[in-house]
Amino acid sequence: MRVVRFACVMLIGCGGSSSQPTVTPDAAPEIDAAVAPSDAASDAAVPPPHVGGWRMAGADAAGSFRVASTGPSALATNRLFHDEPEHKLSAPVIDEHGNLYFTSYQDSHLGDVVSLSPAGAERWRVAAPRDTAISNLALAPSGDLVAVSSIGFFPATQKVVIFDSATGAVRSGAPIVSDLTDLKVAPDGRVYIATLSIGPHHGFEMRPSADAPARWTRATGGRAFAVSPAGDAVVVVEDSDARPATPLEIVSLDPATGAVRWHHTVAAGLDQEPAVSIDRDGSVYVAVSGTPTPIDVLKLSAAGELLWDHTEPSFQQPQRVILGDATVSVGAFGDFFGFTIRKSDGMPLPGAINQCSAPLAADAADRLYLNCAAGVMVTDPLGHTLAQWRTPTTAIALSPDGALYVWPFSTSRQSQLYRIQ
């Protein structure tokens, strides 16, 4: 049996815990029930389709890099969709109607937030204040576009900003105390923020909505985190500020209070940046590496039981964990730039073949998307090629109408967006 491995030209893309959350029960304003359902309701709710926005350059809130739509067929054509010469575009976020949202910067001082229709017509454009960077775009269940506004460098002055997705009208949210490293919007509208302050000291917080202050915080913070597809759990991979460093902890938190539900201690020596994903059944997958190798992929149940632990001795620095129907694909550095194993037992796939690059995403048909030297390639879980298009080196975003958007990294083409359909 062989593990699917991906050769790459350029990588894209229990008990309690000693750390308890700081809860501010009265600090947050009242939340409108239509925007943020009750805890009981949100636990059972099905996520609205636009949560995560089909964004593949960043992760969906669950970190699965899996979308509910099926991408283009092998007969689809690739064309230039949008170009803003002398500008640098970000990877787009796409809503349930196929509208795109991205940033466009002429230089580090002047930039816009832009929305396009599926036909490429400009719906709105909002200029960012001079010397302000807008990043971490995400779609909320309300339909709002949530982002982070930053002024200066580490430590930057940051706050959450909210754009009306229909008009581009802007309102400000609460400030962010430390430098943000990641932001995710959950299916119930809660906003989770991981931060890093001088030290370095990681932090983690939950806001009941994009325009509310933190309801609870954790001082140990999140090296990586994911929110369950139902929004009823958040899993954080934490470390402490102690020196010498202590092993990483995988911690499941109650979204409403930040209380620890369970935790699992990672083996000593596996202390590099992790990647985490939560499946639709609540199973948790964490990939973490040592210095420099190996990579371990752990599967834990929704209750925190370790189900299996798979070791890849020649890999390091996991980038993402992609969840297929029956497989787990990990993008990483090594002899090849990724591998795929079975969900059921963490074992390699019989009959798998090596591939050209690290996996970027999976679609509803269980097809994997890769960024290869010759362009975007689509394969089945065993690595057999299903489709390929010549495109620049890229990140991708899949639209609910089956279109594939390509965002080049190349300096000469970073003003462009391509569409495959």
N, C-alpha and C positions, 0 to 999 in steps of 0.2 A: 504493500500500500504506500501511496505517496501523498504528501501534503501538496495542495496547490500552492505554488510559489510564483511570485510576480517579479520579473526582472524589470528594472526601471531605468529610464534615462534621466527623468527629473521627477521627484516626488511632489505631488500636489500638496497635496493637498494635500444565647449570649448573656451578655450582661450589660451593664451600663458603661459609661465612658467617663474618663476623668474630666473631660471638657463638657460643660453644660451650657445651654444657650442663655443669652441675656434676653429676656422677654420684656417688651414694652407694651403692656396690654391696653393702655389708655392713650398712647401717643398717636396712634394712627387714626385718621378721620373715619367716619362711618362709610362703609362701602355700599354702593347701590346694589341691591340684590340681583338686578338684571345684568350687572357687569361682573360681579364676583359672587357666585352662588355660595350657599352655606357649606360648611365642611362636609356634612352628611350628603348633601346633594352632589357636591363635586367629586366625592369618592366614587360614585357610581356613574357619573356622567360620561358620555362618549365625547371625545375631543372634537370641537368644531373642525371642519376640513382645512381651514386656513391657518391653524396653529402650526408654526414651524415654517409655513410659507414655501414648502417645497425647496427650501434653500439647501444646496449641497456644498457650498463653499464653507459654510459654518454648519453646525449640527442642528437638527431638530432638537426639541427640548429633551427627548429621550436619548439622544445621542446615537440613534440607530442608523442614520444615513440611508433610511429606506423610505420610499415615497409610495403613496396610495394610487398613483397613476402609472400607466405603462408607457415607456418611451417610444421613440419613432421606430418604424420598421427599417429593414435593410435597404429599401427602395427610397427612403427619404433623401432629400437634397440639403446641402449646406449652403447658406447664403449670408451675406453681411446684413444684419438686422438694424444696427444703429452705430453711428460713428460721431464722436465729438473731437475733432482734431485738436491737438495740443492739450488735451485733458487726460486724466487718469480715472477710469471708471472702476467702481467696486463690483464685486459679484452681486447679481440681483437677488432680491427676495421677490417671490411671486405669490399673489393671492389666489383665492379659489376661482376668480373670474379670469385669471391669466394676466392681470395687470402686473407690471414690473416696477420695482422700487430699488434705487441704487444711488450712490453718491458719485459726483463728477467734480474733480478738482483740477484747476488750471495750474496751480502750484500749491505749496504748503500753506499759503495765506488765503486763497480765494477758492471757494467751492460751493456746490449746490447739492440739494437733495432733489431727485428727479423721479417722476412716475410716468411710465409709458403704457399705452393700451396694448393688447395683444397684436394689433395691427401696426404698432410702432409709432402711433400718434402721441405727442406729448400731452399728458393730462394736466400736469402741473409741475412747476419748478420753484423751489424755495432756496434763496441764497442763504448760506450759513454766514454768521457774523465773521468779520475778518479775523484771521489767526485762530479760528475755531475749527477743530476736526470733528466731524460727525461719523460715528462708527457703530458697529454692533447692531445693525438693523434687524428687527424682529417684528412679526405680526402678532398682535394680541387678539383674544377671542372677540373683543368688542369691534374689531376691524381697524383699530388704530395701529399706526406704524410707530414702534418704540425704538429709540436710539439713544446713544450716549454722546453728549457734547463735552469736548475736552479743550482746555486752553493751557498751553505750556507743555513742559515735559516732566518726567518723573521727579517729584510728585506733581501731577497735573491737577488743575481745578476742573472737576467733572460734575455733571448732573445728568439726570435722565430727562429726555425731551420726548414729547409725543406729537405726532403729526396726524391730522385727520386724513385717512387714506383717500377720501373722495376729493378733498379740496386742497390739501397741503397745509391747512391752518395749523399753527404751532402753539403748544402750551408747554410750560416747564413743569418738571417734576421736582422731587426733592434732591438735594445735593448728594454726591457720593463722597464719603469721607476719605477713603484711600483709593489708590489707582486701581481701576477696574481691569480684571483679566478676562472675565467672561460674564455674559448676561444671557439668561434664558427666560422665556415667558411660558408659563404652564397652561394647560387647557382650561383651568378655572380663572385665569387672569393674574394669578400671583406671579411676581417677578423675583427671580433668584439671581443674586450678584455675588461673584467671587472677586476678591480684592487682594492687592499686595501693597504693603507699605514699607518704608525704609526699615531695614533690619536684616533680611526681609521677613516680614510677618504676614502670613496669609490670613484672610478673613472671609466670612461667608454670612450672607444675610437674606432674609425674605421680606419682600414688600407686598402687602395685600393687593396692590394695584400699581400701575406705572407711575401715578402721580402721588403716591403715599410714601411717607417715611418708613423705615424698617420696622417691622413688627417684632422680629427677633434676630439676634446675631450670634455667631460663634467665633470665638477668638482664634481657634486653631485653623479655621478656614478650609478652603477646598482647593486641592491641587487639580482636581477634575470633579465634575458632578453631572448628574442626569436626573431628569424628572420622569416618573413613570408615565406611560401613555394615558392612563386614566387620571393622572394628577394627584393620586392618593399616596405617593411616596416620593421622597427625594433621597438620592444616594450620593454621598460625598466621599472622595478619597482624601484623607487628611494626613498631615504630618504635624509635629510639634515644633516649637522653637528651641527645644532642648538641644544641647550639644554635649556629648556626641549625639548625633541624630538617632531618634527612636524609629522602629519600623512603621511603615505606613499603616493606616487603619481605614478599612472600608466601613462606612457608618451609614445606616439608614435612619432618616429623621422623619418625625411627624411634620407634615407641611404646615399645619396650623400653629404649632407651638415650638417646633425645633427640638422637641424631646427625642432622645435616642431610643429607637426601637430595638436595634441590634447592632453589633459591630463584629468585624472579623479582622484579625491582625495578619498582615501580609508577611511572608517569610523575610527574615533579615537579609539584607543585601539587595533586595528588589526595591530600590529607592528612587528610581528615575521617574520622569514625568509619565503619569498613567493616562489611559483612555478608558472611559466607562460608558456603558450602554444598558438600557433597560428594555426588555422585550414586552410584548403585549400581554403575556401571562404573568408579568412581574419579575421574571428571572433577571438576575443582574450579571453582566459580563464585564470583567475588568482585565485589561492588558497592562502589564507593568514590567519594566526591565531592570536589570542590574547595571553595574558599571564595568565593562560596557555591555556585557551579555549575561544571562540569556533573557528571553521574554517568557513570562508565564501568563497564560490566559486562565482566569478563574471564572467558574460559573457558580453562582449562589442562588438559592431559592428566594422567593419573596419574603420568607421568614428568616433568611440569613444562614441557612444550612449550606455548607460547601458541597457541591454536587460532583465537581471534578476540577482538576488543575492540570492543564496541559503545558509542557515546557518545550520551547524551541531554542536549542542551545546556540544557534548562530545568528540570532536576530537581536535587535536593540531598538530603543526609541519608538515605541508604538505611537502611531499618528491618529488612528481611528479604528473603531470596532463596528463593522457593518453586519447587520443582522438580516439574513435571508430567511426563507421558509424553514429550511432544515440545516443551515450552515452559518458559521461565523467566519467572516473574513477580516483580517487584520492588516492594515497598512503599516509597514515598518522598514527599518534599514537592516541590511544583511547581504548574504550572497545573492538573494533575490529581494524584491521590495514588497513582500507581503506573503501571506499564506492563508489557506482556508481549511477549516476543520468542521467536524459535525457538531451540531448543537446537542445531540442526544448524549454523547459520551466524550467529546473533545478529541476524538481520534481522526487521523487523516482520512481523506476521501479516496477510495479505490478507483484507479483508472484516471486520476487527475493529471493534467499536463501543466507545465510551466507557462507563465504568461509574461507579457512585455513590461508590465508596470504595476504599481500599487493600485488597489481598488479604490474608487471614489464613492460609489453609491450602488444601491440595489433598487430595482423598481418592482411594481406589483406582479410582474411576470417572473420574478426571481432571476432577472438578468443583472449581471454585474457590469459596471461602467468603469473603464480604465483610461488613463491618459498615457498614450504610447508615443514614441518618436514620430510615427507617421500620422498621428491624430487620435481621435476618440475611438476606442474599441469597445464592443459589447460582447460579452461571453456568457455561457451558461455557468453554473457553479463548478463544473469540472474543468473549465478553461477553454472549451471549444468556441471558436469565433462565430458569432451570429450576425454582426454588422460592424462596419468600420467606415469612418469619414475622415478625410484629410482636413485637419484643423491645426491652428497654432497650439503650442504647449499651453495648457489650459486648466481652469476649474470649470465646473458645470453646475447648471440648475435645471431641474425638470419641472415642466409646467403641467397642470391638470389636464390640459387638452392634448397631451402627448408630445409636445414640442420639447426639444433639448436646446438649452441656451449655453453657449460656449463663451467663456471669458478668458481672453489671452493674458498670460503673464508677460509676454514679450514686450520690452520697452517700446518697440516700434509699432505695436498693435494694442497697447493698453487703453487706447481711446475707443476700442471697438467691442461690440457684442455681436455674436453670430447666432443664427437660429437654424436648427436641423429639424425638418418636418416633411 
